[in-house]
Amino acid sequence: MKKFNILITLMFVVTISEAQTIPNAGFESWTNHGTYSDPTSWSSYNFLLLDTACEQGTPGAVGASYLKLTVKSGNPTIVYSTPTLTAGTLGGFACSARPVYLTGKYKYKFSATDSGVILVYFTKWNTTTLTEDFVGIGQLFPTNGTVTTWTNFSVPIMYFASTSPDSALITLIAGSGSTSIATNGDYLYIDDLAFSGAVSGINDVVAAGVPCSISPNPFNSTTTITFSDEQNNTIIRVLDITGRVVKNIQFSGKELTLEKGNLHAGIYILHIVDENGHADTRQIVIQ
């Protein structure tokens, strides 16, 4: 399994405490919708698919059941925590914690051109601009390999602001790779999600893997990503707020022009991984 080593500069005080609870984090409770079931407090795209791609698996790594996501009919399989807040466009479940990690257990299988996504956003509703402000993000891309036994994972969370969030949104995806058609039979199994640790201070977590600048940002049609060093086979992913990969670019050079193309106006996350596995995460806004 290819591992991406993320260099993180810690500039905060870490205190281990009982972090805020993720609803139905062990996927023990399921809601029957007639022709399919979803984990309670979570939503899937089962209702849009001819095949049930989100299913209850048994037994769980912990407890009786787990979340089983399988690529069917060439479609990525997406599950996200159901928004429970009335304010905001992104929503999510109520959460004021600033955890250090999102942890859990997984199994997966992905072909060379495919991958999965484990993503968590922390946001705060801005009453002045009436938009969601991003407070932090954590993301992991299980990719190009097979893990057949339950294995612990830990997703480091990077914070853009020192404020506390009011909500969190978790997205889990099987089949979000470099091709438009996901690979049938690839899968991502998840169980025992939790937040761990707590951070306090300004500029809490700073990713220092791939130094670059983005200008202009926000932008209308194009923006330029300028790297400090020459890049070789660097992977640049653009994710929408659901965690879906909407652009996947392999780049070599020092300057890349990123086009809006058919993307809608909104907030996106830019995830950059260089050939040495160093990673960086940035927020971009399309107007």
C-alpha positions, -999 to 999 in steps of 0.1 A, spaced: 0 0 0 14 34 -9 16 57 21 16 95 19 37 109 47 23 143 56 48 167 73 30 186 99 44 215 119 26 215 153 22 250 167 -4 243 194 -10 229 229 -24 194 227 -47 181 254 -61 146 254 -98 147 263 -130 131 254 -138 145 220 -173 152 207 -193 121 196 -198 113 159 -234 101 153 -237 64 148 -199 62 145 -199 24 146 -227 20 120 -246 -2 144 -280 14 136 -296 12 102 -328 28 87 -349 8 62 -362 29 33 -380 0 16 -357 -10 -13 -325 -1 6 -311 8 40 -288 36 51 -269 39 83 -289 60 107 -277 96 108 -260 91 74 -271 94 38 -261 76 7 -268 77 -31 -285 43 -29 -318 59 -40 -302 70 -73 -285 37 -81 -298 5 -97 -275 -15 -74 -273 -11 -36 -238 1 -32 -240 11 5 -247 -19 27 -246 -31 62 -217 -55 67 -214 -80 96 -197 -86 119 -180 -53 126 -144 -47 136 -161 -35 168 -197 -44 175 -222 -62 152 -219 -43 120 -198 -19 98 -203 3 67 -197 -16 34 -192 6 3 -188 -12 -30 -183 2 -65 -212 -10 -88 -223 0 -123 -192 21 -126 -204 47 -101 -184 60 -71 -202 52 -38 -207 81 -15 -219 82 21 -220 114 42 -232 123 77 -267 137 73 -269 175 80 -289 182 112 -284 219 114 -308 244 99 -284 272 92 -258 270 65 -254 256 30 -230 228 39 -246 218 73 -234 187 92 -238 175 127 -233 199 157 -197 199 167 -177 225 186 -146 204 192 -112 209 175 -99 173 174 -63 164 164 -74 133 144 -103 114 129 -96 78 136 -113 45 127 -108 11 112 -109 1 75 -105 -25 49 -103 -16 12 -94 -27 -23 -86 -2 -51 -71 -7 -86 -42 13 -99 -65 40 -113 -89 42 -85 -90 53 -48 -112 61 -19 -117 92 2 -121 97 40 -129 134 45 -140 155 74 -148 193 73 -152 216 103 -172 248 96 -188 277 113 -218 296 101 -210 333 94 -240 355 102 -225 385 84 -218 368 50 -244 341 54 -219 315 43 -200 286 59 -165 295 70 -140 266 69 -123 260 102 -105 228 95 -102 198 72 -88 163 74 -85 139 45 -71 105 36 -70 87 2 -68 49 5 -53 40 -29 -39 14 -52 -38 -17 -31 -57 -41 -9 -61 -42 29 -80 -74 38 -78 -72 76 -92 -45 99 -65 -18 101 -64 13 122 -63 46 103 -57 81 116 -65 113 96 -46 144 108 -67 176 108 -54 209 95 -70 241 109 -74 273 88 -87 294 118 -84 295 155 -121 298 161 -142 268 173 -165 252 146 -203 248 151 -206 217 128 -187 188 112 -194 168 80 -178 135 73 -178 120 38 -167 85 29 -162 75 -8 -153 43 -26 -143 48 -62 -130 83 -65 -99 80 -87 -82 94 -118 -108 81 -142 -144 91 -147 -155 55 -144 -149 38 -111 -137 2 -111 -165 -23 -103 -158 -45 -73 -135 -20 -56 -145 -14 -20 -140 6 12 -152 -8 46 -154 15 76 -160 10 113 -154 26 147 -150 63 138 -140 87 165 -123 121 171 -92 121 193 -73 148 211 -80 185 212 -60 215 200 -60 252 211 -41 282 198 -36 302 167 -26 286 134 -29 252 150 -18 229 123 2 239 93 9 216 64 45 221 52 48 196 25 45 213 -9 51 251 -7 31 270 -33 10 301 -38 -24 304 -55 -34 337 -72 -60 350 -77 -81 333 -50 -111 337 -52 -112 335 -91 -137 336 -119 -123 316 -148 -86 307 -140 -61 308 -112 -24 301 -112 -7 277 -88 30 286 -84 53 261 -67 85 271 -49 104 242 -65 102 223 -98 76 196 -96 77 161 -112 46 139 -114 28 158 -87 -9 149 -82 -33 178 -78 -69 169 -67 -98 193 -65 -126 182 -42 -161 197 -38 -178 201 -5 -191 165 -5 -155 152 -9 -160 141 -45 -129 145 -67 -139 169 -95 -105 174 -110 -74 151 -109 -43 164 -125 -8 150 -129 16 179 -132 53 186 -138 68 221 -138 66 252 -115 34 269 -126 0 255 -134 -30 273 -147 -61 258 -131 -93 264 -151 -128 267 -137 -142 247 -166 -176 233 -158 -173 237 -120 -200 257 -103 -192 287 -80 -184 277 -45 -157 265 -21 -134 237 -31 -104 219 -15 -71 216 -33 -51 185 -23 -15 183 -36 8 153 -33 43 154 -47 64 125 -59 80 121 -25 46 117 -8 47 152 8 12 167 9 -5 201 12 -41 212 14 -55 246 4 -90 261 1 -100 278 -32 -131 297 -40 -147 300 -75 -169 330 -79 
